[in-house]
């Protein structure tokens, strides 16, 4: 009996030591992923800045789109190769997508941006309504956000200029054939719970360019939203995406508000299901 107890204690200590070592190794791998991605992005940013100086605008924009695609490929190649990371994607919309549409999704982390870019059909270039703070500080990504037709808005005390910026992005997207994307919560959820959907930016996009609405639900990003969380936990938690359906292009303010409420209801119901399963 005493020997069995000793053996059980030895096993428990051994398992604890194994999990501690594995956790340390996982954190080192995640740190390595971050460093490699940032180094590559830094070199590519220099290349793109030089291209902006010497190439005509149209050629430079095509090159910028290729750099964006290259960045997405690098991110998910690293994620898969070193952490076996895959997006758990469910398509509940079987009908073909329209040629252009407005993407509406909930927002949990910066990963949501690259995930939306990843799951869009090949050849479609997304343009995001994002916070102004992202204009600087992230190699390549900040440069792409500033220079390729995205909308960077200050979230407080600047509503008029924010709406003007959204309208300009909508016009650019219509002209260039890109796909506008908006997270109507306006900020990331820290807990995974769905926040209030704000209508101003959404309505302004549709006023300028009336489009069908592709509704997408994402879950899991809030658990690795901060760098320290990513280093500690990335690769151990699932990241789920559901393409829920396409709503018809609304005609006027009333239909726009109704479609936004419908989109939020669809996402809320889907998050309940997503968070039930492991």
C-alpha positions in Angstrom: 0.0 0.0 0.0 2.8 2.4 1.0 4.6 1.5 -2.2 1.5 2.3 -4.3 1.1 5.7 -2.6 4.8 6.5 -3.2 4.5 5.5 -6.9 1.4 7.7 -7.3 3.2 10.7 -5.8 6.2 10.0 -8.1 3.9 9.9 -11.1 2.0 13.1 -10.2 5.3 15.0 -9.7 6.6 13.6 -13.0 3.4 14.7 -14.9 3.6 18.1 -13.3 7.2 18.4 -14.4 6.3 17.3 -17.9 3.5 19.8 -18.3 5.8 22.6 -17.0 8.5 21.7 -19.5 5.9 21.5 -22.3 4.4 24.8 -21.4 7.9 26.4 -21.4 8.6 24.9 -24.8 5.2 26.1 -26.2 5.9 29.6 -25.0 9.4 29.6 -26.6 7.8 28.5 -29.9 5.2 31.2 -29.8 7.8 33.8 -29.0 9.9 32.5 -32.0 6.8 32.8 -34.3 6.3 36.4 -33.2 9.9 37.3 -33.8 10.1 35.7 -37.2 6.9 37.4 -38.4 8.0 40.8 -37.2 11.4 40.5 -38.8 10.0 39.5 -42.1 7.4 42.2 -41.9 10.1 44.8 -41.2 12.1 43.8 -44.3 9.0 43.8 -46.4 8.0 47.2 -45.2 11.3 48.6 -46.3 10.8 47.0 -49.8 7.3 48.4 -50.0 8.4 51.9 -49.0 11.1 51.9 -51.7 8.4 50.7 -54.2 6.2 53.6 -53.3 9.1 56.0 -54.1 9.9 54.6 -57.5 6.8 53.0 -59.0 3.6 54.5 -60.4 0.7 54.5 -58.0 -1.2 51.7 -59.7 1.7 49.4 -59.8 2.6 50.2 -56.2 -0.9 49.4 -55.1 -0.8 46.0 -56.9 2.5 45.3 -55.2 1.0 46.3 -51.8 -1.9 43.8 -52.3 0.7 41.1 -53.1 2.6 42.0 -49.9 -0.7 41.7 -47.9 -1.3 38.3 -49.4 2.3 37.3 -48.6 1.9 38.4 -45.0 -1.3 36.4 -44.6 0.5 33.3 -46.1 3.5 33.7 -43.8 1.3 34.1 -40.6 -0.8 31.0 -41.2 2.1 28.9 -42.5 4.0 29.7 -39.3 0.9 29.0 -37.2 0.3 25.6 -38.9 3.9 24.5 -39.1 4.9 25.2 -35.5 1.5 25.0 -33.6 -0.7 22.9 -35.9 -3.1 25.9 -35.9 -6.2 25.6 -38.1 -9.2 27.8 -38.3 -12.3 25.8 -37.5 -14.4 27.2 -40.4 -18.1 26.5 -40.8 -20.0 27.8 -43.8 -23.7 28.0 -43.2 -24.3 29.9 -46.4 -24.4 27.5 -49.3 -25.3 30.1 -52.0 -22.6 31.7 -54.1 -21.4 35.0 -52.7 -22.2 38.2 -54.6 -19.5 39.9 -56.5 -19.1 42.5 -53.8 -20.5 42.7 -50.2 -20.0 44.3 -46.8 -18.6 42.1 -44.1 -20.0 42.5 -40.6 -18.4 40.5 -37.8 -17.9 40.6 -34.1 -14.5 41.5 -32.8 -12.3 39.8 -30.2 -8.6 40.3 -31.2 -6.2 41.6 -33.9 -6.3 38.0 -35.3 -9.8 38.7 -36.5 -8.4 41.0 -39.2 -6.0 38.4 -40.7 -8.6 35.6 -40.3 -11.2 37.6 -42.3 -8.6 38.2 -45.0 -7.7 34.5 -45.0 -11.2 33.2 -45.4 -12.4 35.6 -48.2 -12.4 34.0 -51.7 -9.1 34.3 -53.5 -8.8 37.6 -55.5 -10.9 39.6 -53.1 -9.1 42.3 -51.1 -10.6 43.4 -47.8 -10.5 47.0 -46.6 -11.1 47.5 -42.8 -12.6 50.2 -40.6 -10.1 50.1 -37.8 -8.9 52.2 -34.9 -6.4 55.0 -35.6 -3.9 53.6 -33.1 -3.1 50.8 -35.6 -1.7 53.3 -38.1 1.7 53.0 -36.4 3.7 50.4 -34.5 3.2 47.1 -36.4 5.7 46.6 -39.2 4.2 46.3 -42.7 0.6 46.0 -41.3 0.5 49.6 -40.2 1.9 50.8 -43.5 -0.7 48.8 -45.4 -3.5 50.2 -43.3 -2.3 53.8 -43.9 -1.6 53.5 -47.6 -4.0 51.0 -49.3 -7.4 52.4 -48.7 -8.4 51.3 -45.2 -10.2 53.6 -42.8 -8.5 54.5 -39.6 -10.7 56.4 -37.2 -10.3 58.0 -33.8 -12.8 56.4 -31.6 -13.6 59.4 -29.3 -14.4 63.0 -29.7 -14.1 63.0 -33.5 -17.3 61.7 -34.9 -17.6 64.0 -37.8 -14.2 63.3 -39.2 -14.7 59.6 -38.5 -17.8 59.5 -40.7 -16.0 61.5 -43.4 -13.2 58.9 -43.3 -15.7 56.0 -43.6 -17.4 57.6 -46.5 -14.1 58.1 -48.3 -13.2 54.4 -47.7 -16.6 53.3 -49.1 -16.0 55.4 -52.3 -12.5 53.9 -52.7 -13.8 50.4 -52.2 -16.5 51.0 -54.8 -14.0 52.4 -57.2 -11.4 49.7 -56.7 -13.7 46.7 -56.3 -12.5 45.9 -52.7 -14.5 44.4 -49.9 -15.3 46.7 -46.9 -15.2 45.1 -43.5 -16.6 46.6 -40.3 -16.7 45.4 -36.7 -19.7 47.3 -35.4 -18.8 46.8 -31.7 -16.1 49.3 -32.3 -13.7 47.6 -29.9 -12.5 44.2 -29.0 -14.5 42.0 -26.6 -12.2 41.1 -23.7 -14.4 38.2 -22.5 -15.9 36.8 -25.7 -19.3 38.3 -24.9 -21.0 40.2 -27.7 -21.1 43.9 -27.3 -23.4 46.7 -28.5 -23.4 47.1 -32.3 -23.0 50.8 -33.2 -24.8 51.8 -36.4 -23.1 55.1 -37.5 -20.2 53.7 -39.5 -22.3 50.8 -40.8 -25.0 53.2 -42.1 -22.4 55.5 -43.6 -20.8 52.7 -45.6 -24.2 51.6 -46.9 -25.3 55.2 -47.8 -22.2 55.5 -49.9 -22.2 52.1 -51.4 -25.3 49.9 -51.0 -24.1 46.3 -50.7 -25.4 42.9 -49.5 -24.1 42.1 -46.0 -22.0 39.0 -45.3 -22.4 38.1 -41.6 -19.5 36.3 -39.9 -19.1 35.1 -36.3 -15.6 34.6 -34.7 -14.7 33.1 -31.4 -11.5 32.3 -29.5 -9.4 35.4 -30.3 -10.2 37.1 -27.0 -8.2 34.5 -25.2 -5.0 35.5 -27.0 -5.7 39.2 -27.6 -2.7 40.5 -25.7 0.9 39.6 -26.6 1.5 37.9 -23.2 -1.6 35.8 -23.7 -0.5 34.9 -27.2 2.9 33.8 -26.0 1.4 31.7 -23.2 -1.7 30.2 -24.7 -1.6 30.3 -28.5 -2.0 26.9 -30.1 -3.8 25.4 -27.1 -7.1 27.0 -27.8 -9.5 26.7 -30.8 -10.3 29.6 -33.1 -13.7 29.2 -34.7 -15.3 31.1 -37.6 -18.8 30.7 -39.0 -20.0 32.3 -42.2 -23.7 32.7 -41.3 -25.3 34.1 -44.4 -25.8 37.0 -46.8 -28.5 39.7 -46.0 -29.9 41.7 -48.9 -28.6 45.3 -49.5 -30.9 47.5 -47.4 -32.7 50.5 -48.9 -32.6 53.4 -46.6 -31.9 54.1 -42.9 -34.7 51.9 -41.5 -33.7 48.8 -43.4 -30.1 49.4 -42.6 -30.8 49.5 -38.9 -33.0 46.4 -39.2 -30.3 44.5 -41.1 -27.7 45.4 -38.4 -29.9 44.2 -35.7 -30.5 41.0 -37.7 -26.8 40.5 -38.1 -26.2 41.0 -34.4 -28.9 38.4 -33.6 -27.4 35.9 -35.9 -23.9 36.4 -34.4 -25.2 36.2 -30.8 -27.0 32.9 -31.5 -23.9 31.5 -33.2 -21.6 32.5 -30.4 -23.8 30.6 -27.9 -23.4 27.4 -30.0 -19.6 28.0 -30.5 -18.9 28.5 -26.8 -20.9 25.3 -25.9 -18.5 23.0 -27.7 -14.8 22.7 -26.9 
